[in-house]
Amino acid sequence: MERDKNFVLGVFDDEDVLLNAVKEVRSSGVKIHEVYSPFPVHGLDEVLGYRRSRLPIAAFLFGMLGTTLALLMQFYMMKWDWPMIIGGKDFGNFPTMVPVGFELTVLLAALGMVAVFMVSSDLKPYKIPRIFDLRSTDDKHIMAIDLAYNDGAEDKIKEVLKSSGASEVNNKSFE
Amino acid sequence: MQVTSSVREPLVTGGKTIKDVTNDIARHVEGKPTKGWLLAVAVSLGVLTIGALALVATLWEGIGMWGLNKTVGWAWDITNFVWWVGIGHAGTLISAVLLLFRQKWRTSINRAAEAMTIFAVICAAQFPIIHMGRPWLGAYWALPLPNTYGSLWVNFNSPLLWDVFAISTYFTVSLVFWYIGLIPDFATIRDRAKGLRKVIYGALSFGWDGAAKTWMRYETVSLILAGLATPLVLSVHTIVSFDFATSVIPGWHTTIFPPYFVAGAIFSGFAMVLTLMIITRKVYKLEDYVTMTHIELMNIVIIITGSIVGIAYITEFFIAWYSGVAAEQYAFINRATGPYWWAYWSMMTCNVISPQLFWFKKIRTSIVATFILSIVVNIGMWFERFVIIVTSLHRDYLPSSWAMFYPTMYDVGVYLFTFGLFFTLFFLFAKFFPVINMAEVKSVLKSSSEKVNK
């Protein structure tokens, strides 16, 4: 059976039922492709067994880059490239470099992290997403299960979904 | 896991379901523009046009068109600049600080408040740019760009340059934060739309599909952005206050300026959020989303920050007396009893006395009273900046340089220009973007809605 083509969809109305259902479906040995929700459901990533996002590390590294670039730029311009006496202050006057250093740290951390988020989640303006069920951005949670990864055990999957509280169980195929 | 409290008031009233949230908010984006909206846009575009005439005259002739003179070199423009930046602060406070404190009531108002932040910062940025006189050359004066004079770099010892970095970082980070929050809601509108609207909102939604993994990253990004925006918002008004506090002008040379400016910014920003939200909830019939609880909580923030501002005024006065510096003492006596006494007492009445009325529950929970007081507070906060800037400057060290500042119609006109710009942008936002964060409201619905609880 071809991968990523034939799916069984469990439709859930309530986020707490969904959380429980994810646990039940996974413990019955069925592999879940992904769950699509109209809003963030707390704890869903844990029951799906996702690893914690490493985006905070990206933010930290980009922030460090921002601090470094900001201080290098200021020392280069104020002390090495064209030193000027301003109010009798030291050329490499660190305290006055703190505000710009801070702002550029925040700027690069924010922009860098968001860029990594966009790339890792494949978000781009010209992308046409594959929508399993239009209601997944409105009021329903959609659990998609790829038949190819579950040896085509369609009847068993539907049974598990129904018993775990899905309000509808549908089939969906993509060309 | 959701924790449901039987004691807490619901955040969303009227027993809304998740479907109702989508319909109530998306309806305004999908419907034809109403007559009221067209009229409102026409009025704000009219104000923008009148203001643009003053702006063009100022750019053509130079800032000599304003009422500035050699003693009072900063007046209306910098007053307006600080006023607009201050208004912007409430949006970040609501979306970032209240997110870190897990205040779920923010979800109904954060979208509009952040939009207000972005538009207010755009308006604020006009003034220092115009005040440069020849803004088309300004990039060389304000940014560290290589040039043919050496390169002769910008001066990183100057708080004015820190301001350039602070305001532009603040604008960029706020815009990114706001847009990340908009992406899931654009996807909701895309999935309800057909034809051209589907294409446009499809592009705006960046191909969002609501996958659990993406939501997990989205939440991480929101939390980190909130953590970055919180010190950022405090730094921005701190740096704005450095423009004054690092100088040696009596009345400006004050170490309490940073916290005092930040409190004043939040104070005026919350007042502006109230002004805008009271109109929006009425026009869009969103009373179930922006409830009396929201208005009351915002009014409590106004009491707190208004009281901090009041204490700061008194502290300034006390320190001026206690310092024993004659120039400093004179600056403060002159503020209260000099030729600008009316500005000082307008400020004291609007900022110190009027917010104290919110101690009365009747006033705090009255829409009309809140609306009037929210405007009074912003008038007061404009006078605060005017008093700080003009009364400190107009009595120079040398009595022969003493002068008065009288605004010209071009001062007023450029201020009107930013009003027109602000409201035009806000009305466009209110029509084409979802004014309430649908996804976040849906996520707090279960712990709050009466219907689901019962």
Contacts between the chains, C-beta under 8 A, distances in Angstrom:
chain1	res1	chain2	res2	distance
A	14	B	446	7.8
A	15	B	2	7.6
A	15	B	446	6.8
A	16	B	1	7.5
A	16	B	2	6.9
A	16	B	446	7.7
A	19	B	1	7.9
A	34	B	211	4.9
A	34	B	212	6.2
A	34	B	213	6.8
A	35	B	211	7.3
A	35	B	212	4.4
A	36	B	209	6.1
A	36	B	210	4.6
A	36	B	211	5.7
A	36	B	212	7.4
A	37	B	210	5.4
A	37	B	212	6.6
A	37	B	215	6.3
A	38	B	18	6.8
A	38	B	22	7.8
A	38	B	184	7.7
A	38	B	188	6.9
A	38	B	210	6.2
A	38	B	438	8.0
A	38	B	439	6.4
A	38	B	442	5.9
A	39	B	18	8.0
A	39	B	184	7.6
A	39	B	215	7.9
A	39	B	438	8.0
A	39	B	439	4.3
A	39	B	440	6.9
A	39	B	442	4.1
A	39	B	443	4.2
A	40	B	215	4.5
A	40	B	216	7.9
A	40	B	218	6.7
A	40	B	219	5.3
A	40	B	439	7.1
A	40	B	443	5.7
A	41	B	212	7.4
A	41	B	215	7.3
A	41	B	443	7.5
A	42	B	1	7.3
A	42	B	2	7.7
A	42	B	443	7.9
A	43	B	1	6.5
A	44	B	212	5.0
A	44	B	215	7.3
A	44	B	216	7.6
A	45	B	212	6.1
A	45	B	213	7.3
A	45	B	215	7.8
A	45	B	216	4.1
A	48	B	212	5.7
A	50	B	212	7.2
A	50	B	213	6.0
A	50	B	216	6.0
A	53	B	216	5.8
A	53	B	217	5.1
A	53	B	220	4.3
A	55	B	217	6.0
A	55	B	220	4.8
A	55	B	221	6.1
A	55	B	224	6.7
A	56	B	220	6.6
A	56	B	224	5.8
A	59	B	224	4.9
A	59	B	228	7.5
A	73	B	144	6.7
A	74	B	156	5.0
A	77	B	144	6.1
A	77	B	153	3.9
A	77	B	154	7.7
A	77	B	156	6.9
A	78	B	153	7.2
A	78	B	156	5.5
A	78	B	157	7.7
A	81	B	151	7.1
A	81	B	153	6.8
A	82	B	150	5.6
A	82	B	151	7.0
A	82	B	152	6.4
A	82	B	153	6.1
A	84	B	155	7.9
A	86	B	155	6.0
A	86	B	157	5.1
A	87	B	157	6.8
A	89	B	157	6.0
A	93	B	157	6.2
A	96	B	156	6.0
A	96	B	157	4.6
A	97	B	156	6.1
A	99	B	159	7.7
A	99	B	162	4.0
A	99	B	165	7.1
A	99	B	166	6.8
A	99	B	235	7.1
A	99	B	239	5.6
A	99	B	242	7.6
A	100	B	156	6.1
A	100	B	161	7.4
A	100	B	162	5.9
A	100	B	165	4.9
A	102	B	231	7.7
A	102	B	235	6.0
A	103	B	162	7.5
A	103	B	165	4.3
A	103	B	166	5.4
A	103	B	169	4.3
A	103	B	232	7.7
A	103	B	235	7.0
A	104	B	165	6.8
A	104	B	169	7.3
A	106	B	169	5.8
A	106	B	173	6.4
A	106	B	228	5.1
A	106	B	231	7.3
A	106	B	232	5.0
A	106	B	235	8.0
A	107	B	169	4.4
A	107	B	172	6.3
A	107	B	173	6.7
A	109	B	224	7.8
A	109	B	228	5.8
A	110	B	172	7.5
A	110	B	173	4.7
A	110	B	176	6.0
A	110	B	177	7.8
A	110	B	225	6.0
A	110	B	228	5.3
A	110	B	229	8.0
A	111	B	172	7.1
A	111	B	176	6.9
A	113	B	221	6.3
A	113	B	224	6.0
A	113	B	225	7.6
A	114	B	176	5.4
A	114	B	180	6.7
A	114	B	221	6.4
A	114	B	225	7.6
A	117	B	180	7.9
A	117	B	217	5.5
A	117	B	218	7.6
A	117	B	221	5.0
A	118	B	206	7.3
A	120	B	217	6.7
A	121	B	213	7.5
A	121	B	214	4.6
A	121	B	217	5.6
A	121	B	218	8.0
A	122	B	207	7.1
A	123	B	183	7.0
A	123	B	206	4.0
A	123	B	207	6.0
A	123	B	208	6.6
A	123	B	214	7.7
A	124	B	206	5.9
A	124	B	207	6.3
A	125	B	203	4.4
A	125	B	204	7.4
A	125	B	206	5.8
A	125	B	207	7.8
A	126	B	203	6.9
A	126	B	207	8.0
A	127	B	206	6.7
A	127	B	207	3.0
A	128	B	202	6.9
A	128	B	207	6.5
A	129	B	187	7.9
A	129	B	207	4.3
A	129	B	208	6.7
A	129	B	209	4.2
A	130	B	209	6.9
A	131	B	191	6.7
A	131	B	209	6.2
A	134	B	191	4.7
A	134	B	192	7.9
A	136	B	191	8.0
A	136	B	209	7.5
A	136	B	210	5.4
A	137	B	184	7.2
A	137	B	187	4.9
A	137	B	188	4.4
A	137	B	190	7.6
A	137	B	191	4.6
A	137	B	208	7.7
A	137	B	210	5.6
A	138	B	18	7.5
A	138	B	19	6.6
A	138	B	22	5.0
A	138	B	188	6.3
A	138	B	191	6.9
A	138	B	192	7.3
A	139	B	17	7.2
A	139	B	18	3.9
A	139	B	19	4.4
A	139	B	22	6.4
A	139	B	442	7.8
